[in-house]
């Protein structure tokens, strides 16, 4: 778990560092193929598949998540720590706001 937490604290998915609860996980990036098995189109562009897979809260997991994004042909870099990590951060923050396990227990005052 320590290594997977490091991915979101200081590694390729550090966009998740400031999520509302600590996420642990792993990013991955691969090239998509064109017909004929080539990794580049006639303009030299690539298609990418970026993935983030993880769980949260990192120290007491309740949820597991995976997000895979397929890019259009591009000459720019595309990584699992980019769009997929941002999507997971939005999901984590949304669940954090509605799941009662993340809310503080209130006691009645006298």
Buried (B, 14 or more C-beta within 10 A) or exposed (E): EEEBBEBBBEBBBBBBBEBBBBBBBBBBBEBEEBEEEEEBEEEEBBBBBBBBBBBBBBEEEEBEBEBBBEBEBEEEEBBBBBBBBBBBBEBBEEBBEEEEEBEEEEEEEE
